[in-house]
Amino acid sequence: MAVCARLCGVGPSRGCRRRQQRRGPAETAAADSEPDTDPEEERIEAGAAALAGAGGGRGAGPSPPPRCSLLELPPELLVEIFASLPGTDLPSLAQVCTKFRRILHTDTIWRRRCREEYGVCENLRKLDITGVSCRDVYAKRINPRVKSGRFMKILPDYEHMEYRDVYTCLLHRYRHILGLWQPDIGPYGGLLNVVVDGLFIIGWMYLPPHDPHVDDPMRFKPLFRVHLMERKSATVECMYGHRGPHNGHIQIVKKDEFSTKCNQTDHHRMSGGRQEEFRTWLREEWGRTLEDIFHEHMQELILMKFIYTSQYDNCLTYRRIYLPPSHPDDLIRPGLFKGTYGSHGLEIVMLSFHGKRARGTKITGDPNIPAGQQTVEIDLMHRIQLPDVESLRSFNELSRIVLEVREQVRQEQQQQEDGAEDGEGRAPQSPREPQRGPAQPSVELPAEKGGGPVDGEAAAAAAPVPEQPAQSGQGQPFVLPVGVSSRNEDYPRTCRMCFYGTGLIAGHGFTSPERTPGVFILFDEDRFGFIWLELKSFSLYSRVRATFRNAEAPSPQAFEEMLKNIQSLTS
């Protein structure tokens, strides 16, 4: 009780002088005749007065300076104080007394919480004039019931909506689905980014650029959105298809997992039937028509993906993923990369660092190497010195160098298994030792084992740089060996360094998976490559240039656990 009294202040509160001055004599008299505190406040004041009286009789020392009570502060100052508190604390604060509860109905408090916690910058009172600042067509409500063939764009009733409702019924209620997610679409996976966009929560599916333009920006399309159509009532809408938003449902299954369901799947169908749907999907997914794709095996893979993914257009489950943690001594900044995967097109790979090794984990996958699998592993303790450009043109020369390093790695592993004291991963045969600490970007190739159209791609050469290659601006000339295939001929012609690595290959359906030797090539901060010796192919990877909120792992252990979970789903 004493603590509560000291917090809320002592003494009656008749309102600030400014408000009393604005009142007329009659209003002032009426206000003075009414009690200004509720029973809770009177109880607090009585208890505090008793404590003060008990303390006053203990000695004759100087009286303490008067304390300033929160209850005596003017409302405008209390609004500023309350607006600086986390929104989750405000309901508890409203239970302290009637005055606090009344002040917490001030909409500017909740508007600030919406802005600072969730990035909402829109003004509810101006939306009817300016429109919602989301991405045009998706931000406004489209009413598909209009039979004229043209969709009517209508804004929700924001004029009578309050930021308190936006915070409590929308943002806070659905806060657990914000961040990065991987949809469970069999071997194909995906990348979903759920964000607060204007006064909406929208799930954007991120798609790689069209093959083989690996340096182009990512594409994205909305899968669902959540917003307030009426006060205190959040509406979930499915955005799949070409007939506008329609009724949907979101269920939070458990921690770090949720599912979406479409309640009107007829909106996903097109008037021209499956053939029209396939041609539309092909233009969006590949940027071309089936007649433009001459490779028979690629046509089979494309048709297989369309049939498989179409089964998931009404219900999807998503599992949370985190971006890899970054450290100052990393070789390059970890993150998401787009990579060429032969007949499978472009896919998304996550590069992460793990001490003396770097790993590439597939976020999107294919029938050979599914999403979630560790596609490439880079041994940062075994750096490879590439020969001069003329010698590098010979695939046999590159293969000889890589196989020698592989044999050395095997010998060191055998020594470690035999309990040798000096087996610490050193590479005496390697021309220079790699930088300690940095984890190398790794990516993986979904390739069909045993030849055939596989998506393996070969690595580019990394020029060894003296002591701090990652920071050095100089590079070594690089060219692909003769006979190594590449989906993208526009690869960098200089590199910084390269390391020994292994890539995962398998047959269709992830059958007989095995790791084969290869070369990891670092071109610059945002691009790297991998040469798959067995496939005689080259993969080029380019960084995904996008900012993702709510995607940081709470701890390194949580990130490692996430990697294990997504890998176990397709093992």
HELIX and SHEET records of a PDB file:
HELIX    1   1 ALA A    2  CYS A    8  1                                   7    
HELIX    2   2 ARG A   17  ARG A   22  1                                   6    
HELIX    3   3 PRO A   25  SER A   33  1                                   9    
HELIX    4   4 PRO A   39  GLY A   56  1                                  18    
HELIX    5   5 LEU A   70  GLU A   72  5                                   3    
HELIX    6   6 PRO A   75  ALA A   83  1                                   9    
HELIX    7   7 GLY A   87  ASP A   89  5                                   3    
HELIX    8   8 LEU A   90  ALA A   94  1                                   5    
HELIX    9   9 THR A   98  ILE A  103  1                                   6    
HELIX   10  10 ASP A  107  TYR A  118  1                                  12    
HELIX   11  11 LEU A  124  LYS A  126  5                                   3    
HELIX   12  12 LEU A  127  THR A  130  1                                   4    
HELIX   13  13 ASP A  136  ALA A  139  1                                   4    
HELIX   14  14 TYR A  158  HIS A  160  5                                   3    
HELIX   15  15 TYR A  163  ASP A  165  1                                   3    
HELIX   16  16 VAL A  166  LEU A  171  3                                   6    
HELIX   17  17 ARG A  175  ILE A  177  5                                   3    
HELIX   18  18 THR A  265  HIS A  268  5                                   4    
HELIX   19  19 GLY A  273  TRP A  286  1                                  14    
HELIX   20  20 LEU A  290  ASP A  292  5                                   3    
HELIX   21  21 GLU A  296  SER A  310  1                                  15    
HELIX   22  22 GLY A  342  HIS A  344  5                                   3    
HELIX   23  23 VAL A  389  LEU A  392  1                                   4    
HELIX   24  24 PHE A  395  GLU A  417  1                                  23    
HELIX   25  25 PRO A  556  SER A  568  1                                  13    
SHEET    1   A 2 ARG A 141  ASN A 143  0                                        
SHEET    2   A 2 MET A 152  ILE A 154 -1                                        
SHEET    1   B 9 GLY A 179  PRO A 183  0                                        
SHEET    2   B 9 LEU A 191  ASP A 197 -1                                        
SHEET    3   B 9 PHE A 200  LEU A 207 -1                                        
SHEET    4   B 9 ARG A 219  GLU A 230 -1                                        
SHEET    5   B 9 SER A 233  CYS A 238 -1                                        
SHEET    6   B 9 HIS A 246  LYS A 254 -1                                        
SHEET    7   B 9 GLU A 257  CYS A 262 -1                                        
SHEET    8   B 9 CYS A 315  ARG A 320 -1                                        
SHEET    9   B 9 GLY A 179  PRO A 183 -1                                        
SHEET    1   C 9 SER A 485  SER A 486  0                                        
SHEET    2   C 9 SER A 537  ARG A 543  1                                        
SHEET    3   C 9 GLY A 335  THR A 340 -1                                        
SHEET    4   C 9 LEU A 346  HIS A 354 -1                                        
SHEET    5   C 9 ARG A 357  LYS A 362 -1                                        
SHEET    6   C 9 GLN A 374  ILE A 384 -1                                        
SHEET    7   C 9 MET A 497  GLY A 507 -1                                        
SHEET    8   C 9 THR A 511  ASP A 524 -1                                        
SHEET    9   C 9 ARG A 527  TRP A 532 -1                                        
SHEET    1   D 2 GLN A 476  PRO A 477  0                                        
SHEET    2   D 2 THR A 494  CYS A 495 -1                                        
END                                                                             
